[in-house]
Structure formats: C-alpha cells, structure tokens
Amino acid sequence: MEAANIQQVTALSFHDWGKSASRNSSSSPFLGKGIFSEDGIYWKHSRELVKPTFARSEISDVDSLGTFVNRLFDVIPRDGSTFDIQPLLHKLFLDISTEFLFGNSVDSLLPDTPFESVEFIKAFDESLAGAGRRRRAGLSRFRYILDRSWRKAYEKVHAFIDKNVEKALKATANEASITSSKADDRQSQHRYILLHEMSKEIRDPIELRYQILSVFLPARDTTSIAVGNALFHLARNPEIWNDLRNKALSIHSQKLTFEVLKSLMLFKYVIFETLRLQGPSGRVLRTAVHDTMLPVGGGLDGKSSVFVKRGTVVALNLWGLHHDKDIWGVDVDKFDPYRWIDRRPMWEFVPFLGGPRICPAQQQVLTQAVYVLVRLVTDFRSIQCRDPTREYVEHTKMTVESRNGVKIALLPA
C-alpha cells in the first residue's frame, strides 16, 4: 500500500476507520478488551491511562536498565562458545517490563529466582502463537475449536496477571477516590507504576487484567525481538559491530542518560534498519466505519483516488512499504544501517504506525534497544555468527522473530 494511503487511514481520516471486529474476536479469549483492540471512548480512555508511564520512562527508566543488563551479562558465555541470545533477551525484557508495569520484577535472569520463567515464557509464546493462528485463519478459525492447548497456555498467563492485579487492587483500595490533582502530586514524588495507577480508576479485576495485558504484550516482546533481530544482522555484518564499538568507546566516560542515548545516531540507524526489515507487524487491518476515500490506487495509472464503502476491510501492507525498491533502492533486502544517513523518514517508515494510534511505547523501545546495544559493544570486542543458516527464517506469532533463534558467540574486550 502507498504511504499516502497509510497516512490517510491512520491520521488524516482517522475517524473514518476502526479496528476489525472479527479479527479482534478471534484473540479475545486471551487478550480481551484493551488499548490495541478497541475504538472510540474505550480506546481513548485506555490510551490516557497508558500514556503517562511512557512519558516518564523517557527520563527515569534508563538508570534502572543497568541492573537488569548486568544480570544478562552474568549469563553470557565469555569463552567464545556458541549460545542463543534470543531466549535470554526474552527473560531480560520480561524482567524489565514486570518492574515498570507491576512495580516488582520477576527476576527471571537471577539463578535463584523462584519464578518459573521458562514455563511462563513458553505459555506466553504459545498464547501469542495461538492468537496469531486464529487471526490469520479468519473465518476458518473454527478448525481450532477442539484445540485445548491454547486455552491452557493463556490461562497460565492470566493467572500471573491476575495475581498482580489482586495485589494492586488491595494496595490502592483507599486511593481510588483520591482526586486527580492529589494523584498528580503523588506521581511527582513516587515512581509511576502503571498497574497501580490503572487500578485507581478500574476496579473490575477482569477489565484491569486485559488493560494491563494489552501493554504487557508489546513491552515484553517488541524490544526483545528488535534487539534479537539487530544482533542477528550484526553477527552477519561484524564490520558494523566494529563501527558501533568505536562510537561507544568514544563516549565511554559519559553516563548513559536518555539524552546521550538519543544522540547515538548509528545505533538508532541499526534499530531502524532492523525494524524496516523485520518490523513488529507486517500488516494492519482497518475497517471503514463510514463511506470514505483513499487518495491513491484508482484509475489506470493507480494515481487517482479510490472510493471505499462503509464496512470494507483494508489491509495496510507495512512489510511491502518497508521493502519498496522505489523508496529504499535496489538493495532493499540488504541490512544497511548507513542508508539512514541524511534520511528523514516520514510515512514511508511506520513500524510503530502513526496518527492517534501510534504506539505510545516507541520512544521507550528505541531507548532500551540502544542502551542494550551500547552496553554489548562496549563489553564485547566482537560478535560471531554461529548459525549454520545464514538467511532470516520467520517464526510468526502475533509478532515475528527468528525461527532459528540468534546463535552467536561474543568475545569479551
């Protein structure tokens, strides 16, 4: 789909489009109603609840990352042996996301953690994969009606969320009626914990479960997969690792603040290029809620506007946009972060979508991903690919990651 049409659907005529009801219903047993599935007033209220935690994370979340990344480094082999970093990254961002969403990390990277992280991550991945299969199946999803494994998996995830919801509701029982002005004063003095703030406005435990789950899903998955995919490509392009390392060493004496991380352009370009090649979503569906128009795609030359009748489902092909040779050049399939130098992407690059429904966590994803890469290239002088398969093989859940993992070796400085 043309960039102009994506801009029209997601921003310029935002109120003419809604989420696909049938697509959402297929995953509703797992995900329920939340910011990514609803429209209208419910969606607006959900976004207002979620937005403050990501605004604060730009400033305050950087310092807390160090503890968790140190734990990651403790389990990375330093003898040059082969290991798969992808599951370790899932644990890392499970720990980080549970800390800032629930107020307490599950500490899955600690050797003596009581939390059954392997079992939980497996259940979470199976829940996502099951939801993804049902969404892609469309009207044929009835063939999964006898599949009990999906329900068993997502009930494990729900049980974990519900335990935290119960604690938050008890902790905020006397605060739910506090006026917003007093709440604002308190937030300026204490860390903003999303579940606690949500529980002051949402007292129904099931609704609260689904609201926090809608944020927990991308918080755990989006950054871990982006970093894993970046390392997948860097292992096959070690000269880029060297360039990153040289830049990191040049600022080694500086504290890694939000501002410093934001200034590291080559690191950002690595993440941008990774998201271009393997973004969080390859296709987004929208349903016309009014008769409306798309600016291009009609006529013999495809440059005229197109009438779209109410009820029509339109697929926004983000993968096609990010792999368009007319935009990115004939080497569109090559991992080349340097293509971003002097490029100011607008609507031709929308991994987090755009308009009112743009992902509220996009800045946090970029900040955390850059932080992890800076720490890695500083501590390890080189990266080696240890995967016999050179090409990227997709494993599709509700997001896409490498089916073969990210098998590498890291050689310490």
Number of C-alpha atoms within 10 A of each C-alpha: 16 19 18 15 21 25 21 18 25 21 18 14 15 15 15 19 25 21 18 20 13 12 20 19 17 23 20 15 15 21 24 20 25 23 22 18 20 18 20 9 9 13 17 14 13 20 19 10 17 21 14 16 21 20 14 13 19 19 13 15 20 17 12 12 17 15 10 19 19 13 16 18 15 12 13 17 14 15 10 15 13 17 18 17 21 23 16 19 23 24 24 23 25 24 22 26 22 19 16 22 22 21 18 14 16 20 21 23 25 16 10 8 11 10 13 10 18 13 12 16 17 14 21 19 18 19 26 22 18 23 25 18 18 20 19 13 15 12 12 10 13 12 10 13 7 8 11 9 13 19 16 13 22 23 17 17 20 18 12 13 20 18 11 19 24 14 15 24 22 12 14 17 13 10 17 19 11 11 9 10 9 10 15 10 10 12 14 9 8 8 15 21 19 21 26 23 21 21 26 19 15 17 16 11 16 15 15 24 26 22 24 23 24 20 19 18 16 17 21 20 21 22 25 25 26 24 25 25 25 23 27 26 23 23 24 19 16 16 13 19 24 16 13 23 22 15 18 21 14 10 12 13 8 10 11 17 16 19 12 13 20 16 10 17 16 18 26 20 18 27 24 21 22 24 23 23 21 23 24 23 19 19 13 15 14 20 20 22 17 15 13 16 17 19 18 19 17 13 10 7 8 11 12 12 14 16 13 17 14 14 15 16 17 17 14 21 17 26 22 13 22 24 18 17 13 9 12 15 12 11 10 17 14 11 18 17 18 13 13 17 10 7 8 8 9 10 15 20 19 21 22 17 21 17 16 14 17 14 17 18 22 15 15 22 22 20 23 23 24 23 23 17 21 21 18 22 23 19 16 16 15 21 24 20 21 17 19 8 10 12 12 17 13 14 14 15 16 20 19 20 25 18 11 16 20 24 20 23 24 23 16 16 10
